[in-house]
């Protein structure tokens, strides 16, 4: 997984560098920014950790579950690390579940906490990015990037929509998933690997619908707190990119903010690990008209360094100290 992430990142970087004529030595230009800009970017990067913790806390409040402080910290770090190195973030959820359960959250509640936080975050991200695009404030994308965003967004929307509908109509949603799986599975008998994928997705959706149905007991106040936590998290992520772009001359501010929102959304829904490869190649098309190609790639690389790459470095050290790396991978292999 890590090699795949590094390989895709290197490939994307090579393609982007050919298009922008950037040299890695130019990355040091980031440190030439004024202390005010540096402090603002650092605050946004730190805020990602803080707001993600509060996303777990708010979700636990909805479910009436106590979140021990260190269990929340462990889940934040593990979720980031495993999400960013796995395609479509598939390892992030089991990593968070394990760290929550190990840290004192009841094992029967840990999956619902982790899943509720994940689904809520995806829903908020898609709604905000969709609103930006609908208002015409996003970037002008070519067919390739449109396909990445549309394909990833549609997949994520499906994974969010069914569980959300399952909150109110669990039985019909479960029957729909079972009918689709029963119809597709026999047709894929000649492709066992694809048949297994369909069956795995169906089981995951059924489990998600069953868990989501428990949210019907939540109060509006607690749900508003969850929404606020998700918006704060997204704000920190987008702010880290928008501030870097603004510090390098991206104007007007409204378009810079819109482009940053859609760029972050694209990385979150991309099929590659944390958008590896896609993020580097997308730098110039996304910020076209806002920044010169060389500056656009510089901004994206620094953004990736203070977010995704930082999360991987922190995760590798933190999880080595507190434990969990090996256990999470073993549990994942044992999952059918």
C-alpha positions in Angstrom: 0.0 0.0 0.0 2.7 2.5 1.0 4.7 1.6 -2.1 1.6 2.1 -4.2 1.0 5.5 -2.7 4.6 6.5 -3.3 4.6 5.2 -6.8 1.4 7.0 -7.8 2.7 10.2 -6.1 6.0 10.0 -8.0 4.2 9.4 -11.3 1.8 12.3 -10.8 4.7 14.5 -9.7 6.8 13.6 -12.8 3.9 14.4 -15.1 3.1 17.7 -13.3 6.7 18.8 -13.3 7.0 18.3 -17.0 3.9 20.6 -17.5 5.1 23.3 -15.1 8.9 23.3 -15.3 9.1 23.4 -11.5 12.2 22.2 -9.6 11.9 20.6 -6.1 14.3 23.2 -4.8 11.6 25.8 -5.3 9.6 24.3 -2.5 11.8 26.2 0.0 10.0 29.4 -1.2 7.2 28.4 1.2 9.5 29.3 4.1 10.0 32.8 2.6 6.4 33.7 3.4 5.7 36.1 6.2 5.2 34.8 9.7 1.6 35.7 9.5 1.0 33.4 6.4 3.1 30.6 7.9 1.2 30.8 11.2 -2.2 30.8 9.5 -1.3 27.7 7.4 0.1 26.0 10.5 -3.1 26.8 12.5 -5.3 25.3 9.7 -3.1 22.2 9.5 -3.3 21.7 13.3 -7.0 22.5 13.2 -7.6 19.4 11.0 -6.5 17.2 13.9 -8.5 19.1 16.5 -11.7 19.2 14.5 -11.5 15.6 13.5 -11.3 14.7 17.2 -14.5 16.7 17.8 -16.2 14.9 14.9 -15.7 11.7 16.9 -16.8 13.4 20.1 -20.0 14.8 18.5 -20.8 11.5 16.9 -20.4 9.8 20.3 -22.7 12.4 21.9 -25.4 11.5 19.3 -25.1 7.9 20.1 -24.9 8.3 23.9 -21.4 6.8 24.0 -18.5 8.1 26.1 -15.3 8.8 24.2 -12.1 8.5 26.3 -9.7 11.2 25.3 -6.9 9.0 24.2 -9.2 6.7 22.3 -10.3 9.7 20.2 -6.7 10.7 19.6 -5.7 7.2 18.6 -8.7 7.0 16.2 -7.9 10.3 14.6 -4.2 9.4 13.9 -4.9 5.8 12.8 -7.8 6.8 10.5 -5.7 9.5 8.8 -2.7 7.2 8.3 -4.6 4.2 6.9 -7.1 6.3 4.9 -4.4 8.1 3.1 -2.4 5.0 2.1 -5.3 2.8 0.9 -7.4 3.2 -2.3 -10.7 5.0 -1.6 -9.7 5.1 2.1 -10.9 1.5 2.7 -8.6 0.9 5.6 -9.4 4.1 7.5 -12.7 2.8 8.9 -11.5 -0.5 10.3 -8.4 1.3 11.8 -10.6 3.8 13.6 -13.0 1.0 14.8 -10.0 -0.9 16.3 -8.5 2.1 18.0 -11.8 3.2 19.4 -12.6 -0.3 20.8 -9.1 -0.7 22.2 -9.3 2.6 23.9 -12.5 2.0 25.8 -15.4 2.7 23.4 -17.8 -0.4 23.6 -17.0 -2.7 20.8 -20.6 -2.9 19.7 -20.7 0.9 19.4 -17.2 1.5 17.9 -18.3 0.6 14.3 -21.3 2.9 14.5 -19.2 5.8 15.8 -16.5 5.4 13.1 -19.1 4.8 10.4 -21.4 7.7 11.5 -18.5 10.1 11.5 -17.3 8.9 8.1 -20.7 9.1 6.4 -21.5 12.5 7.9 -18.2 13.9 6.7 -18.7 12.6 3.1 -22.3 13.9 3.0 -21.2 17.4 4.1 -18.3 17.4 1.6 -20.4 16.4 -1.3 -23.1 19.0 -0.5 -20.7 21.8 -0.1 -18.7 20.9 -3.2 -21.9 20.4 -5.2 -23.1 23.8 -4.1 -19.9 25.5 -5.2 -20.1 23.8 -8.6 -23.7 24.7 -9.0 -23.0 28.4 -8.3 -20.2 28.4 -10.9 -17.5 29.2 -8.4 -15.4 26.1 -9.0 -12.7 25.4 -11.5 -13.1 24.9 -15.3 -12.1 21.2 -15.6 -11.3 19.1 -18.6 -13.0 15.7 -19.4 -10.4 13.7 -17.4 -10.8 15.6 -14.1 -14.6 15.8 -14.6 -14.7 12.0 -14.9 -12.7 11.6 -11.7 -14.9 14.0 -9.7 -18.2 12.7 -11.2 -17.3 9.0 -10.8 -15.9 9.3 -7.3 -18.7 11.7 -6.2 -21.4 9.3 -7.6 -19.8 6.3 -5.8 -19.6 8.2 -2.5 -23.1 9.6 -2.9 -24.4 6.1 -3.3 -22.6 4.9 -0.2 -24.0 7.9 1.7 -27.5 7.9 0.3 -28.6 4.4 1.1 -27.5 4.5 4.7 -29.2 7.9 5.2 -32.4 6.6 3.7 -32.0 3.6 5.9 -32.3 5.9 8.9 -36.0 6.2 8.1 -36.8 3.3 5.8 -34.3 0.5 6.7 -36.4 -2.5 5.5 -37.0 -1.2 1.9 -33.3 -0.2 1.6 -32.1 -3.6 2.8 -34.4 -5.3 0.3 -33.1 -3.1 -2.5 -29.4 -4.0 -1.7 -30.2 -7.7 -1.4 -32.1 -7.8 -4.7 -29.3 -6.0 -6.5 -26.7 -8.3 -5.1 -28.7 -11.4 -5.9 -29.2 -10.3 -9.5 -25.5 -9.3 -10.1 -23.7 -12.0 -8.3 -24.7 -15.0 -10.5 -23.9 -13.0 -13.6 -20.3 -12.5 -12.4 -19.6 -16.2 -11.7 -17.0 -16.1 -14.5 -15.2 -13.3 -12.7 -14.8 -14.5 -9.1 -12.8 -11.5 -7.9 -15.5 -9.1 -9.1 -18.2 -11.3 -7.7 -16.5 -11.2 -4.3 -16.2 -7.4 -4.5 -20.0 -7.1 -5.2 -20.8 -9.4 -2.3 -18.5 -7.5 0.0 -20.0 -4.1 -0.9 -23.5 -5.5 -0.4 -22.6 -6.8 3.0 -21.1 -3.5 3.9 -24.1 -1.6 2.8 -26.5 -3.9 4.7 -24.4 -3.4 7.8 -24.3 0.4 7.3 -28.1 0.6 6.9 -28.6 -1.4 10.1 -26.2 0.9 12.0 -27.7 4.1 10.5 -31.2 3.2 11.6 -30.0 3.7 15.2 -29.5 7.4 14.5 -33.3 7.9 14.5 -33.1 8.4 18.3 -30.7 11.4 18.0 -31.9 14.9 19.0 -31.7 17.8 16.5 -29.3 19.7 18.9 -26.8 16.8 18.8 -27.1 16.5 15.0 -26.4 20.2 14.6 -23.3 19.8 16.7 -22.2 17.0 14.4 -22.8 19.2 11.4 -20.8 22.0 13.0 -17.9 19.7 13.6 -17.9 18.5 10.0 -18.0 22.0 8.7 -15.2 23.1 11.0 -13.1 20.1 9.8 -13.8 20.9 6.1 -13.0 24.6 6.7 -9.6 23.8 8.2 -8.7 21.5 5.3 -9.8 24.0 2.6 -8.3 26.9 4.5 -4.8 25.3 4.4 -5.0 25.2 0.6 -6.7 28.5 0.1 -4.3 30.4 2.4 -1.3 28.9 0.6 -2.8 29.9 -2.8 -3.7 33.4 -1.5 -0.2 33.9 -0.1 1.2 33.3 -3.6 -1.2 35.7 -5.3 -4.4 33.8 -6.1 -7.2 36.2 -6.6 -10.1 36.9 -6.5 -10.6 35.3 -3.0 -14.1 33.9 -3.8 -12.8 31.9 -6.8 -9.7 30.8 -4.9 -12.0 29.5 -2.1 -14.3 27.7 -4.6 -11.5 26.1 -6.4 -9.9 25.0 -3.1 -13.2 23.4 -2.0 -13.6 21.4 -5.2 -9.9 20.4 -5.2 -10.1 19.0 -1.7 -13.4 17.2 -2.6 -11.7 15.6 -5.6 -8.9 14.3 -3.5 -11.3 12.8 -1.0 -13.4 10.9 -3.6 -10.5 10.0 -6.0 -9.9 6.2 -6.4 -6.2 6.4 -5.6 -4.9 6.6 -2.1 -5.6 10.2 -0.9 -5.7 11.3 -4.5 -2.0 10.3 -5.0 -0.9 11.1 -8.6 -4.2 12.8 -9.4 -3.5 15.6 -6.9 -0.3 16.5 -8.5 -1.6 16.3 -12.1 -4.7 18.3 -11.2 -2.7 21.2 -9.7 -2.4 23.2 -13.0 -5.9 22.6 -14.4 -7.6 23.4 -11.1 -5.7 26.7 -10.5 -5.6 27.8 -14.1 -6.2 31.5 -14.2 -5.5 31.9 -10.5 -1.8 30.9 -10.4 1.0 30.3 -13.0 1.6 26.5 -13.5 4.8 26.5 -11.5 3.2 28.3 -8.6 0.1 26.1 -8.7 2.2 22.9 -8.4 4.3 24.5 -5.6 1.1 25.4 -3.7 -0.4 21.9 -4.1 2.9 20.2 -3.0 3.2 22.3 0.1 -0.5 21.7 0.9 0.0 18.0 0.5 3.1 18.2 2.7 1.3 20.0 5.6 -1.8 17.7 5.4 -1.6 14.2 3.9 2.2 13.7 4.1 2.3 15.2 7.6 -0.5 12.8 8.6 1.4 9.8 7.3 4.6 10.9 9.1 2.8 11.5 12.4 0.9 8.3 12.0 4.0 6.2 11.4 5.7 7.5 14.5 2.6 7.7 16.8 1.3 4.2 15.9 4.7 2.7 16.4 4.8 4.2 19.9 1.3 3.4 21.0 0.9 0.2 19.0 -1.8 -0.8 16.6 -0.2 -0.9 13.1 0.2 -4.7 13.0 -3.1 -5.4 14.8 -5.1 -3.3 12.3 -3.5 -5.0 9.3 -4.0 -8.5 10.8 -7.7 -7.8 11.6 -8.1 -6.5 8.0 -6.7 -9.6 6.5 -9.1 -11.7 8.7 -12.1 -9.8 7.5 -13.9 -11.7 4.7 
